[in-house]
Amino acid sequence: MAVFGGLILTNGGKNLLAKMQMGKTLKFKKVLLGDGELGSSESEIAMTQLKNQVLSCDIVNYQKLQNGIVKLTFILNNQKLETGFLWREMRSYSRRSRQ
């Protein structure tokens, strides 16, 4: 099992977090993986989508841990890949409910 540290919450992610703190719920659906690279004048915090999506993985489980940490479990399957890629970017895809 891989554990990823140093992930960055984008401005869009911060907005979703604020809505969750006001009582909205968020259901994680997929993890998107890509191999895009930022240009020198681009900011990862301002990104709204992956630069170059390569794979989409369904989330099989997620848990709320302590201090606002969420553990996402997904299965990375490379059967549909024709060529390998250097995994540089990741995004979780979610659906927000209107509670």
MARVEXLUM-336417 format. One record per residue: x, y, z of N, C-alpha, C in turn; residue number from 1. Coordinates in pm, 1 decimal. Layout:
BEGIN
<rec <X,Y,Z>,<X,Y,Z>,<X,Y,Z>,NUM>
...
//
This chain:
BEGIN
<rec <85.5,-117.0,0.0>,<0.0,0.0,0.0>,<90.3,123.5,0.0>,1>
<rec <59.8,216.5,-88.8>,<136.1,340.7,-97.6>,<72.3,448.1,-10.3>,2>
<rec <156.2,531.4,47.2>,<109.6,645.5,126.3>,<173.2,769.4,65.5>,3>
<rec <90.9,868.8,32.8>,<140.1,988.4,-33.3>,<134.7,1105.4,62.9>,4>
<rec <245.1,1172.0,78.1>,<250.2,1292.2,160.5>,<275.8,1412.5,71.9>,5>
<rec <261.9,1530.2,127.6>,<293.6,1651.2,54.6>,<194.5,1685.9,-54.1>,6>
<rec <74.2,1630.0,-48.1>,<-26.6,1664.7,-147.7>,<-77.6,1805.3,-121.6>,7>
<rec <-120.5,1872.9,-226.0>,<-160.7,2013.6,-215.6>,<-309.9,2026.4,-236.9>,8>
<rec <-374.8,2101.5,-151.5>,<-516.3,2132.3,-165.4>,<-528.9,2257.1,-251.9>,9>
<rec <-598.5,2244.4,-364.6>,<-614.8,2358.4,-455.5>,<-717.1,2457.0,-399.1>,10>
<rec <-729.9,2571.0,-464.9>,<-832.1,2668.3,-423.6>,<-971.6,2607.0,-430.1>,11>
<rec <-998.5,2529.7,-534.6>,<-1127.2,2461.5,-546.1>,<-1149.0,2363.4,-432.0>,12>
<rec <-1043.2,2291.5,-394.2>,<-1050.8,2199.3,-281.4>,<-1076.3,2272.7,-150.4>,13>
<rec <-1015.1,2387.9,-134.9>,<-1038.6,2468.5,-13.9>,<-1183.3,2515.7,-7.7>,14>
<rec <-1240.5,2551.0,-123.3>,<-1381.0,2591.9,-126.7>,<-1472.2,2476.3,-87.0>,15>
<rec <-1443.3,2355.8,-137.2>,<-1522.0,2238.6,-98.5>,<-1508.3,2210.8,50.7>,16>
<rec <-1388.7,2223.5,102.6>,<-1365.7,2203.0,246.1>,<-1448.4,2301.3,328.8>,17>
<rec <-1453.1,2425.6,287.0>,<-1532.4,2526.6,358.6>,<-1681.1,2490.0,356.6>,18>
<rec <-1730.2,2440.4,243.3>,<-1870.6,2400.1,235.0>,<-1898.9,2280.8,325.6>,19>
<rec <-1803.8,2189.1,334.3>,<-1819.7,2074.9,423.2>,<-1825.2,2120.0,569.0>,20>
<rec <-1747.3,2219.5,602.9>,<-1747.6,2270.5,739.6>,<-1879.1,2339.5,773.3>,21>
<rec <-1956.2,2375.9,669.7>,<-2087.0,2437.7,690.6>,<-2199.1,2334.1,682.6>,22>
<rec <-2164.6,2205.1,683.9>,<-2265.6,2101.0,690.3>,<-2291.0,2022.3,563.5>,23>
<rec <-2229.6,2059.0,453.5>,<-2245.9,1982.4,329.4>,<-2164.6,1853.1,341.4>,24>
<rec <-2205.4,1750.4,269.2>,<-2127.6,1627.0,268.1>,<-2065.4,1607.5,130.8>,25>
<rec <-1959.7,1531.6,128.9>,<-1883.8,1508.7,7.6>,<-1862.2,1359.2,-6.2>,26>
<rec <-1894.7,1303.7,-120.6>,<-1872.6,1161.1,-144.7>,<-1765.7,1146.1,-252.2>,27>
<rec <-1654.0,1087.2,-215.3>,<-1545.2,1065.2,-309.8>,<-1581.7,951.8,-404.7>,28>
<rec <-1559.2,971.2,-534.7>,<-1598.6,874.9,-636.3>,<-1479.8,811.6,-709.7>,29>
<rec <-1384.7,894.5,-750.6>,<-1273.8,846.6,-832.9>,<-1144.9,919.8,-796.3>,30>
<rec <-1034.9,859.1,-833.6>,<-905.2,925.1,-829.7>,<-856.1,929.9,-973.5>,31>
<rec <-818.4,1048.2,-1017.1>,<-767.5,1068.1,-1152.7>,<-616.6,1085.0,-1144.6>,32>
<rec <-544.3,1019.6,-1233.7>,<-398.0,1024.0,-1235.6>,<-350.6,1076.6,-1369.8>,33>
<rec <-243.8,1154.1,-1366.7>,<-191.8,1209.7,-1490.3>,<-41.3,1225.9,-1486.8>,34>
<rec <11.8,1267.5,-1601.3>,<156.5,1286.4,-1612.5>,<192.8,1429.2,-1653.4>,35>
<rec <100.5,1523.2,-1636.1>,<126.0,1661.7,-1675.4>,<231.5,1729.0,-1589.1>,36>
<rec <293.3,1830.9,-1644.5>,<393.6,1910.2,-1573.2>,<352.9,2056.1,-1575.7>,37>
<rec <377.4,2126.1,-1465.6>,<346.4,2268.5,-1457.9>,<450.0,2350.1,-1533.0>,38>
<rec <403.3,2452.7,-1601.0>,<494.2,2548.1,-1661.2>,<549.2,2640.2,-1552.6>,39>
<rec <651.6,2714.2,-1582.3>,<716.2,2798.8,-1482.1>,<624.3,2908.0,-1427.6>,40>
<rec <523.6,2948.3,-1504.1>,<434.9,3055.3,-1457.3>,<302.2,3001.2,-1402.5>,41>
<rec <287.3,2868.8,-1394.2>,<162.6,2809.2,-1347.7>,<168.4,2777.7,-1198.6>,42>
<rec <51.6,2781.1,-1134.9>,<41.4,2752.0,-992.2>,<-45.7,2629.1,-971.4>,43>
<rec <5.0,2530.4,-898.7>,<-74.8,2410.4,-871.9>,<-195.8,2442.1,-784.4>,44>
<rec <-187.5,2545.4,-704.5>,<-298.4,2583.5,-617.0>,<-417.4,2634.2,-698.8>,45>
<rec <-392.2,2695.4,-813.1>,<-498.6,2750.9,-896.5>,<-556.9,2648.6,-995.1>,46>
<rec <-501.1,2528.9,-1001.4>,<-547.3,2430.4,-1099.5>,<-689.8,2385.2,-1070.6>,47>
<rec <-766.2,2357.9,-1176.2>,<-902.8,2307.3,-1162.6>,<-917.4,2168.9,-1225.5>,48>
<rec <-817.3,2124.8,-1297.3>,<-818.2,1990.9,-1355.9>,<-673.9,1946.5,-1379.0>,49>
<rec <-657.7,1818.5,-1410.6>,<-523.5,1767.9,-1438.3>,<-472.9,1824.6,-1570.5>,50>
<rec <-343.3,1840.7,-1581.2>,<-284.4,1886.5,-1707.0>,<-299.5,1780.2,-1815.9>,51>
<rec <-276.3,1653.2,-1778.4>,<-289.4,1544.6,-1875.9>,<-332.8,1416.6,-1803.8>,52>
<rec <-463.6,1393.5,-1801.1>,<-516.2,1275.2,-1734.5>,<-483.2,1150.6,-1814.3>,53>
<rec <-435.1,1046.7,-1743.9>,<-400.9,921.0,-1808.1>,<-492.0,808.0,-1759.7>,54>
<rec <-521.1,803.3,-1631.1>,<-602.0,695.9,-1573.6>,<-711.1,751.0,-1482.9>,55>
<rec <-816.8,673.1,-1469.2>,<-924.2,700.8,-1374.6>,<-943.4,574.6,-1291.3>,56>
<rec <-940.3,586.9,-1159.0>,<-952.6,471.9,-1069.6>,<-1070.7,492.2,-975.7>,57>
<rec <-1156.6,390.4,-965.7>,<-1268.3,398.8,-872.0>,<-1217.2,389.1,-728.2>,58>
<rec <-1278.2,466.9,-641.4>,<-1246.3,459.4,-498.7>,<-1327.8,345.3,-439.7>,59>
<rec <-1259.6,253.2,-372.0>,<-1328.0,137.4,-314.5>,<-1361.8,157.9,-167.6>,60>
<rec <-1298.0,253.5,-103.2>,<-1326.5,280.9,37.6>,<-1267.8,416.2,75.3>,61>
<rec <-1333.6,483.9,168.6>,<-1271.9,601.4,228.7>,<-1313.5,610.3,373.8>,62>
<rec <-1220.4,659.0,454.5>,<-1241.4,669.3,598.2>,<-1207.0,809.0,644.5>,63>
<rec <-1287.0,862.0,736.1>,<-1252.3,986.5,802.6>,<-1163.1,950.5,921.0>,64>
<rec <-1044.5,1006.6,922.8>,<-952.1,985.1,1033.3>,<-955.8,1108.4,1123.5>,65>
<rec <-861.8,1123.2,1211.2>,<-857.0,1237.3,1302.6>,<-808.9,1364.3,1232.8>,66>
<rec <-840.2,1477.6,1290.2>,<-789.9,1608.8,1246.1>,<-819.4,1640.1,1099.6>,67>
<rec <-936.6,1600.2,1050.1>,<-975.7,1633.9,913.9>,<-904.8,1555.6,805.6>,68>
<rec <-839.2,1447.3,841.0>,<-768.3,1364.8,742.8>,<-862.3,1257.3,691.0>,69>
<rec <-859.5,1235.9,559.7>,<-940.0,1132.7,496.1>,<-845.9,1033.5,428.2>,70>
<rec <-873.3,905.8,448.2>,<-795.2,799.8,384.9>,<-876.3,744.1,269.2>,71>
<rec <-825.5,759.8,146.1>,<-890.6,707.9,25.7>,<-821.2,578.8,-15.9>,72>
<rec <-899.4,477.2,-49.2>,<-844.3,351.5,-98.6>,<-895.5,330.8,-240.8>,73>
<rec <-803.3,314.4,-334.4>,<-841.4,288.8,-473.2>,<-747.1,185.8,-531.6>,74>
<rec <-793.4,119.1,-635.3>,<-712.8,16.0,-700.2>,<-657.9,72.5,-830.3>,75>
<rec <-527.7,72.5,-840.3>,<-459.1,119.5,-960.4>,<-436.9,-0.4,-1052.1>,76>
<rec <-500.9,3.5,-1168.2>,<-493.6,-106.5,-1262.4>,<-441.6,-51.7,-1394.7>,77>
<rec <-337.0,-112.0,-1447.0>,<-276.3,-61.3,-1570.2>,<-313.3,-142.0,-1694.6>,78>
<rec <-417.9,-224.1,-1686.5>,<-454.5,-308.9,-1800.1>,<-494.5,-229.8,-1923.9>,79>
<rec <-549.3,-110.3,-1907.3>,<-593.8,-31.2,-2022.1>,<-484.1,59.0,-2077.7>,80>
<rec <-367.3,58.3,-2016.1>,<-256.8,142.1,-2063.1>,<-185.3,76.1,-2180.4>,81>
<rec <-157.0,156.1,-2282.2>,<-78.3,106.0,-2393.7>,<69.5,133.4,-2372.3>,82>
<rec <101.0,242.2,-2300.4>,<239.5,274.9,-2267.4>,<244.9,320.6,-2122.8>,83>
<rec <361.9,308.6,-2063.8>,<379.8,352.8,-1926.6>,<382.3,504.9,-1918.2>,84>
<rec <371.1,557.1,-1795.9>,<377.2,701.2,-1777.5>,<434.6,732.3,-1640.2>,85>
<rec <489.2,851.7,-1627.2>,<541.3,898.7,-1499.6>,<428.1,971.1,-1427.3>,86>
<rec <383.2,916.0,-1318.0>,<270.1,967.8,-1241.9>,<314.0,1092.7,-1166.3>,87>
<rec <270.2,1210.2,-1210.8>,<309.2,1337.4,-1151.2>,<192.8,1411.3,-1087.0>,88>
<rec <69.8,1372.5,-1120.7>,<-44.8,1447.3,-1070.1>,<-159.0,1352.9,-1035.3>,89>
<rec <-235.1,1394.8,-935.1>,<-346.6,1315.3,-886.6>,<-457.6,1409.0,-842.5>,90>
<rec <-580.8,1368.8,-867.9>,<-695.3,1448.7,-827.1>,<-805.3,1353.9,-782.5>,91>
<rec <-869.2,1386.1,-672.0>,<-987.2,1307.5,-634.7>,<-1109.9,1376.0,-693.5>,92>
<rec <-1200.3,1295.1,-740.0>,<-1324.8,1342.9,-798.1>,<-1435.8,1308.4,-700.2>,93>
<rec <-1522.8,1402.9,-675.7>,<-1626.6,1379.8,-575.2>,<-1760.5,1433.8,-622.3>,94>
<rec <-1861.9,1392.5,-552.7>,<-1995.5,1445.2,-574.6>,<-2043.5,1499.5,-441.2>,95>
<rec <-2081.6,1624.3,-439.7>,<-2126.9,1686.9,-316.8>,<-2278.2,1669.8,-304.2>,96>
<rec <-2323.8,1631.4,-186.4>,<-2468.7,1621.6,-166.1>,<-2520.9,1753.8,-112.4>,97>
<rec <-2649.1,1771.6,-114.5>,<-2710.6,1898.8,-75.6>,<-2782.3,1888.7,58.7>,98>
<rec <-2721.3,1831.1,156.4>,<-2783.5,1819.2,289.1>,<-2797.4,1952.1,356.5>,99>
//
